[in-house]
Amino acid sequence: MIHGLCGSLNNNSLCMSDGKCTKRYPRDLRARTITDALDRLYTVDPNNAECFYLRLLLINVRGPTCFQELKTVNGHVCATFRETCQKLNLLENDAHWDISLADASDTAQPQQIRTLFSIILTTYFPANPKDLWEKYKDYMSEDILHRMRRINANPNIQFTSNIYSEALILIEDVCLTIANKSLTELGMIAPNRYINDIFDRDMQQETPFDVNELQTFVLILCRNLY
């Protein structure tokens, strides 16, 4: 804003009060601009999850004297700042992400649903990612179930914790690629990486045979050689 004439030159200026300029004009010329205060707006990137939730708590919780008090809700000390924000209802609900995953479950392939879920986790930070996982984990793991049925020649195999863990591993791989964050850092449960050995395709192709039947077959071949 450009300050107009005031003081002795214009006593009727809006800035005048009791014969003085309330904006303290005219001012002495200074080589550098000096103001009364230097204001800064402090922000925290949501990618820095716990710092983001800490900042959210500091804005909304009055008078905490320590971190433990800051994480206490109704007498219960929460494990993380994120959990505290959830209990204080400071986070948005996940209705829109629920709808997105529901739509994807009707039309998309399991791999595409896993990718969508990974993007939601790393970009939009849902309030209750575990609930979303529990609701749609069957859709995200369906291709793994079909693969296990085909490899074992058993159409009666159902979803197991191993199958879900394999899906979580695939989701975590995408999250690591997108944001370099593990599932635990994103509020999810950690997959069992050791379970990967169970899903080794080469191993699965070599193990579903009847050993006794193979031994009998080999003995017959050996006898025919003599």
C-alpha positions in Angstrom: 0.0 0.0 0.0 1.3 3.5 -0.9 0.8 5.9 2.0 -0.7 9.3 0.9 0.0 12.8 2.1 -0.7 13.3 5.8 0.5 15.3 8.8 0.9 19.1 8.2 0.3 18.5 4.5 -3.1 16.8 5.0 -4.7 17.0 8.4 -7.9 15.3 7.0 -6.1 12.1 6.1 -7.8 8.9 7.4 -4.6 8.0 9.2 -4.5 11.2 11.3 -5.4 11.1 15.0 -4.8 14.0 17.5 -2.7 15.7 14.9 -0.4 12.7 14.4 -0.2 9.9 11.8 -1.2 6.6 13.3 1.1 4.9 10.8 4.1 7.0 12.0 4.6 8.7 8.7 6.8 10.3 7.5 9.6 8.0 8.5 13.3 8.5 8.3 15.0 7.0 5.3 16.8 3.8 6.2 19.3 1.8 4.2 17.4 -1.4 5.2 13.8 -2.0 5.9 13.2 -2.5 9.6 9.8 -3.6 11.0 8.4 -4.2 14.4 8.3 -8.0 14.1 9.4 -10.7 11.8 6.5 -13.2 11.4 6.9 -16.7 10.0 4.3 -19.3 9.3 5.7 -22.7 10.4 4.6 -25.7 8.4 5.3 -29.4 8.5 5.2 -31.7 5.5 2.7 -34.5 6.0 5.4 -36.9 4.7 7.1 -36.3 8.0 4.3 -38.1 9.7 4.9 -37.9 13.5 6.2 -34.3 13.3 3.0 -33.4 11.3 0.8 -35.0 13.9 2.8 -33.3 16.7 2.3 -29.9 15.0 -1.5 -30.7 14.7 -1.6 -31.5 18.5 0.3 -28.3 19.4 -2.2 -26.2 17.5 -5.3 -27.8 19.1 -4.2 -28.9 22.6 -4.0 -26.1 25.1 -1.4 -26.0 27.9 0.6 -29.2 27.6 3.7 -29.3 29.8 5.4 -32.4 28.4 5.0 -34.9 25.5 3.4 -37.5 27.7 0.7 -35.0 28.7 0.3 -34.1 25.1 -0.3 -37.8 24.2 -2.8 -38.4 27.0 -6.5 -38.6 26.1 -9.0 -39.3 28.8 -6.3 -40.7 31.1 -4.9 -43.0 28.4 -1.4 -42.3 27.1 -1.3 -43.0 23.4 1.7 -44.7 21.8 2.1 -42.2 19.0 1.0 -38.7 18.1 -1.0 -40.1 15.2 -3.0 -42.3 17.6 -3.6 -39.2 19.8 -4.9 -37.2 16.9 -7.3 -40.1 16.0 -8.7 -40.2 19.5 -9.2 -36.5 19.5 -10.9 -36.6 16.1 -8.4 -34.3 14.6 -8.1 -36.4 11.4 -10.6 -36.6 8.6 -12.6 -39.8 8.2 -11.8 -42.3 5.5 -15.2 -42.3 3.7 -13.8 -41.0 0.4 -11.0 -43.6 0.4 -13.5 -46.3 1.3 -15.6 -45.4 -1.7 -12.5 -45.3 -4.0 -11.4 -48.8 -2.9 -15.0 -50.1 -3.2 -15.2 -48.8 -6.8 -11.8 -50.3 -7.6 -12.8 -53.7 -6.1 -15.7 -53.9 -8.5 -13.7 -53.3 -11.7 -9.9 -53.4 -11.1 -7.4 -56.2 -10.9 -5.9 -57.1 -7.4 -2.6 -55.6 -8.5 -4.3 -52.3 -9.4 -6.2 -52.2 -6.1 -2.9 -52.8 -4.2 -1.3 -49.9 -6.2 -4.3 -47.6 -5.4 -4.1 -48.5 -1.7 -0.3 -47.8 -1.7 -0.9 -44.4 -3.3 -3.6 -43.6 -0.7 -1.2 -44.6 2.1 1.8 -42.6 1.0 0.0 -39.5 -0.4 -3.2 -38.9 1.6 -2.4 -40.5 5.0 -5.8 -42.1 5.9 -6.9 -41.9 9.5 -7.4 -45.6 9.9 -5.5 -47.5 7.2 -5.7 -50.8 9.1 -9.5 -50.7 8.8 -9.3 -50.1 5.1 -6.9 -53.1 4.8 -9.2 -55.4 6.8 -12.2 -54.4 4.6 -10.5 -54.9 1.2 -7.7 -57.3 1.9 -9.5 -60.2 0.1 -9.7 -58.1 -3.1 -6.1 -57.2 -2.9 -5.0 -60.8 -2.3 -7.3 -62.6 -4.8 -4.6 -63.1 -7.5 -2.2 -64.6 -4.9 -5.0 -67.0 -3.8 -5.6 -68.1 -7.4 -1.8 -68.6 -7.9 -1.6 -70.8 -4.9 -4.6 -72.9 -6.0 -3.0 -73.4 -9.4 0.5 -74.2 -8.2 -0.8 -76.7 -5.6 -3.5 -78.1 -8.0 -6.0 -77.6 -5.1 -9.1 -75.4 -5.8 -10.1 -75.6 -2.1 -7.3 -73.5 -0.7 -8.8 -70.4 1.1 -7.3 -67.1 2.2 -4.6 -67.5 4.9 -2.4 -65.2 6.9 0.5 -66.2 4.6 -1.5 -65.0 1.5 -2.4 -61.7 3.2 1.3 -61.3 4.3 2.4 -61.7 0.7 -0.1 -59.0 -0.4 1.3 -56.7 2.3 4.8 -57.3 1.1 3.8 -56.3 -2.5 2.0 -53.2 -1.1 5.0 -52.2 1.0 7.3 -52.6 -2.0 5.2 -50.0 -3.8 5.2 -47.7 -0.7 9.0 -47.9 -0.5 9.2 -47.0 -4.2 6.8 -44.1 -3.9 7.8 -42.6 -0.6 10.6 -44.7 0.9 8.4 -45.6 3.8 7.6 -49.0 5.3 4.0 -50.0 6.2 4.7 -49.5 9.9 5.7 -45.9 9.2 2.3 -45.4 7.5 0.2 -46.8 10.3 -0.1 -50.3 8.9 0.9 -53.7 10.2 4.3 -55.0 9.2 4.3 -57.9 6.7 6.3 -61.1 7.5 9.1 -60.9 4.9 10.3 -64.4 5.7 7.0 -65.7 4.3 8.4 -64.8 0.9 10.2 -68.2 0.8 6.8 -69.9 1.0 5.8 -68.2 -2.2 8.9 -69.1 -4.2 7.5 -70.1 -7.5 10.4 -72.4 -8.5 10.2 -74.1 -5.2 6.4 -74.5 -5.5 6.7 -76.1 -8.9 9.2 -78.7 -7.7 7.5 -79.7 -4.4 3.8 -80.7 -5.1 4.7 -84.1 -6.4 4.1 -87.5 -4.7 7.5 -88.6 -3.6 6.5 -92.3 -3.3 5.0 -92.3 -6.8 8.2 -90.8 -8.2 10.4 -93.4 -6.5 8.3 -96.2 -8.0 8.6 -94.6 -11.4 12.3 -94.3 -11.1 12.7 -97.9 -10.0 10.7 -99.1 -13.0 12.9 -97.0 -15.3 16.1 -98.4 -13.7 14.8 -102.0 -14.1 14.1 -101.4 -17.8 17.7 -100.3 -18.3 19.0 -103.7 -17.3 
